[in-house]
């Protein structure tokens, strides 16, 4: 492992020396950076400490001791994982990274020899150099969003791993750094990239339905979630693992809710 970098902390205000009895942290611009932890086993990073959102895990040094951590869940409040944050967590097996995380720092999970599965959220856009280097047991890295930009040697020595991505997400090729890629097929269909466009009277909702190639999926809608009566709107067979759905003239409804299910 490369030498740890010292970061200037002059702009940060020191928080209490411990939070939730297991975490040390710094306060910065109304958010929390977790700098250390004595937590062991399966750990869920708190989404808030002392009423402030936890935004960052790690500030350039190791957060968890080498043998303490076995599983970690990072909440949606966190936007970045700092350099070396989980490096040398030799018993870490699973990492679930929330939908708010946009970046994973330099060597963040380096030398996590037992790490077998990583699931990232839909906001991830950047993985820095050596982030998962020498995670020799790594089997799957599951990506919920578009292909992130990655640095050098991100998955170096991870010879058995595959990067899995959801059908309907963008930017993917046959390789992500050192890893081959493949479709990540969940046991159920799901909705991606919801959004509305246009103005009355032609307001339009649109999203992507993602699931398995050649599977048949029904899009249903209702107008009241308190006593829903779901009506089929469209049925499609997914020829490439996804299809775009759109519906216009939404001004006909005070509310319109959607779900997808396998046929």
C-alpha positions in Angstrom: 0.0 0.0 0.0 1.3 3.5 -0.9 2.1 5.9 1.9 -0.8 7.8 3.3 -1.2 11.4 2.2 -1.5 14.1 4.9 -4.4 16.5 4.2 -4.6 20.1 5.4 -7.4 20.4 7.8 -7.2 24.1 8.6 -10.6 24.8 7.1 -12.4 22.1 9.2 -14.0 22.6 12.5 -13.4 19.8 15.0 -16.4 17.9 16.1 -16.7 15.9 19.3 -14.1 13.2 19.6 -16.6 10.5 19.4 -20.1 10.1 17.8 -22.5 7.3 18.5 -19.7 6.0 20.7 -18.1 4.4 17.7 -17.1 7.2 15.2 -14.8 10.1 15.3 -15.5 12.9 12.9 -15.0 16.4 11.6 -17.6 19.1 10.8 -17.2 20.9 7.5 -19.7 23.4 6.0 -22.7 21.9 7.8 -21.8 18.3 7.0 -19.9 15.5 8.7 -16.7 13.7 7.6 -16.1 10.4 9.4 -12.4 10.1 10.2 -12.2 6.9 12.4 -14.3 4.1 13.9 -14.0 1.4 16.5 -17.1 -0.4 15.1 -16.7 -4.1 14.3 -18.6 -6.7 12.3 -21.4 -5.6 10.1 -21.5 -1.8 10.2 -24.0 0.7 8.9 -22.5 4.2 8.6 -25.0 6.7 10.2 -26.7 9.1 7.8 -26.5 11.9 10.4 -24.5 12.8 13.6 -25.6 15.5 16.0 -28.3 16.6 13.5 -25.8 17.1 10.6 -25.7 14.9 7.5 -22.8 12.5 7.1 -21.3 13.6 3.7 -17.9 11.9 3.6 -16.3 8.7 4.9 -12.5 9.1 5.2 -10.3 12.2 4.8 -7.1 10.6 3.5 -6.4 8.0 6.1 -7.8 4.6 7.1 -11.2 4.8 9.0 -11.5 1.2 10.2 -8.8 -1.0 11.7 -7.6 -3.9 9.6 -9.5 -6.8 11.1 -12.6 -5.1 12.6 -15.0 -4.8 9.6 -16.9 -7.7 7.9 -19.7 -5.8 6.0 -20.4 -2.1 5.5 -23.5 -0.2 4.3 -22.9 3.5 3.3 -26.1 5.6 3.4 -27.5 7.8 0.7 -26.4 11.0 2.6 -22.8 10.3 1.8 -21.5 11.9 -1.4 -17.8 10.7 -1.4 -15.6 8.0 0.0 -12.1 9.4 0.7 -8.7 8.0 -0.1 -7.7 4.9 1.9 -11.0 4.9 3.8 -11.4 1.1 3.9 -7.9 0.1 2.8 -6.5 -3.0 4.5 -9.9 -4.1 5.9 -8.8 -7.6 5.5 -12.0 -9.3 6.7 -14.4 -7.0 4.8 -16.7 -9.2 2.6 -19.5 -7.0 1.3 -19.8 -3.2 0.7 -23.1 -1.6 -0.2 -22.6 2.0 -1.4 -25.6 4.4 -1.3 -27.2 6.4 -4.1 -25.6 9.7 -3.0 -22.0 8.6 -3.5 -20.5 10.3 -6.6 -16.8 9.4 -6.1 -14.7 6.6 -4.6 -11.2 7.9 -3.6 -7.6 6.8 -4.2 -7.0 3.2 -2.9 -10.2 3.4 -0.9 -10.7 -0.4 -0.7 -7.1 -1.4 -1.5 -6.0 -4.7 0.0 -9.4 -5.8 1.1 -8.5 -9.5 0.5 -11.8 -11.0 1.5 -14.1 -8.5 -0.3 -16.3 -10.6 -2.6 -19.2 -8.2 -3.5 -19.6 -4.5 -4.0 -22.9 -2.7 -5.0 -22.8 0.9 -5.9 -25.6 3.5 -6.1 -26.9 5.3 -9.2 -25.0 8.5 -8.7 -21.4 7.2 -8.9 -19.5 9.0 -11.6 -15.8 8.6 -10.7 -13.5 5.9 -9.2 -10.0 7.0 -8.5 -6.7 5.1 -9.0 -6.1 1.8 -7.1 -9.6 2.0 -5.5 -10.1 -1.8 -5.4 -6.5 -2.9 -6.1 -5.6 -6.4 -4.7 -9.1 -7.3 -3.7 -8.2 -10.8 -4.8 -11.5 -12.5 -3.8 -13.7 -10.0 -5.6 -16.3 -11.7 -7.7 -18.9 -9.0 -8.6 -19.1 -5.2 -8.7 -22.7 -4.2 -9.3 -23.4 -0.8 -10.8 -26.8 0.8 -10.5 -26.1 3.8 -12.8 -24.2 4.8 -15.9 -20.6 3.7 -16.4 -18.3 5.8 -14.1 -15.0 7.3 -15.2 -12.2 5.3 -13.7 -8.5 5.9 -12.9 -5.5 3.7 -13.3 -5.2 0.1 -11.9 -8.6 0.4 -10.2 -9.2 -3.3 -10.3 -5.6 -4.5 -10.5 -5.0 -8.1 -9.3 -8.8 -8.6 -9.1 -8.6 -11.5 -11.6 -12.0 -13.2 -10.9 -14.2 -10.1 -10.8 -16.9 -8.9 -13.3 -18.5 -5.5 -13.5 -22.3 -5.9 -13.8 -24.6 -3.1 -15.0 -28.3 -2.6 -15.4 -29.8 -2.8 -18.9 -30.8 0.6 -20.0 -28.0 2.5 -18.3 -25.4 4.2 -20.5 -21.7 4.4 -21.3 -20.9 0.7 -20.9 -18.5 -1.3 -23.1 -17.2 -4.8 -22.9 -14.6 -3.7 -20.3 -14.4 -1.4 -17.3 -10.7 -1.0 -16.6 -9.4 -4.4 -15.9 -12.8 -6.0 -15.6 -15.1 -7.6 -18.2 -18.7 -6.3 -18.0 -22.0 -8.1 -18.2 -25.7 -7.4 -17.7 -26.8 -7.3 -14.0 -30.2 -9.0 -14.1 -32.2 -8.6 -11.0 -35.0 -11.1 -10.0 -37.6 -8.3 -10.8 -38.1 -5.5 -13.4 -37.4 -2.0 -12.3 -37.8 1.6 -13.3 -34.8 3.8 -14.2 -34.4 7.5 -14.9 -37.8 8.9 -14.2 -38.5 12.4 -15.4 -41.2 14.8 -16.8 -41.1 17.1 -19.7 -43.2 19.5 -21.6 -46.0 21.9 -20.5 -49.8 21.7 -20.3 -51.8 20.3 -22.0 -49.1 17.9 -23.2 -47.1 17.2 -20.1 -45.2 13.9 -20.5 -43.7 11.4 -18.1 -40.9 9.1 -19.2 -38.7 6.4 -17.8 -36.7 3.3 -18.8 -37.8 -0.1 -17.8 -34.9 -2.5 -17.1 -34.8 -6.3 -16.7 -33.9 -9.4 -18.6 -33.7 -9.7 -22.3 -36.7 -11.5 -23.8 -38.7 -11.1 -20.6 -42.2 -9.6 -20.8 -43.0 -6.7 -18.5 -46.3 -4.8 -17.8 -46.4 -1.1 -16.9 -49.3 -0.3 -14.7 -50.7 3.0 -13.4 -53.1 4.3 -10.8 -54.2 7.6 -9.5 -54.5 7.0 -5.7 -51.9 5.2 -3.6 -54.2 5.0 -0.6 -56.7 2.8 -2.4 -54.9 1.9 -5.6 -56.6 0.3 -8.6 -53.7 -0.6 -10.9 -54.5 -0.5 -14.6 -52.2 -1.9 -17.4 -50.9 0.8 -19.6 -48.3 -1.0 -21.8 -46.9 -4.5 -22.1 -43.5 -5.0 -23.8 -41.0 -7.8 -24.3 -37.5 -6.6 -23.6 -35.5 -7.4 -26.6 -32.3 -5.8 -25.3 -32.9 -5.8 -21.6 -34.7 -2.4 -21.5 -37.4 -0.3 -23.2 -38.4 3.4 -22.9 -41.9 4.2 -21.7 -43.7 7.5 -22.0 -47.2 8.8 -21.4 -48.5 12.3 -22.2 -51.5 14.4 -21.3 -50.8 14.0 -17.6 -53.0 17.1 -16.9 -56.0 14.7 -17.1 -54.9 13.4 -13.6 -54.4 15.1 -10.3 -51.8 12.3 -9.6 -50.4 9.5 -11.6 -48.3 6.6 -10.2 -46.5 3.8 -12.0 -45.2 0.4 -11.2 -43.8 -2.5 -13.4 -44.2 -6.2 -12.9 -43.3 -9.4 -14.8 -46.1 -10.8 -16.9 
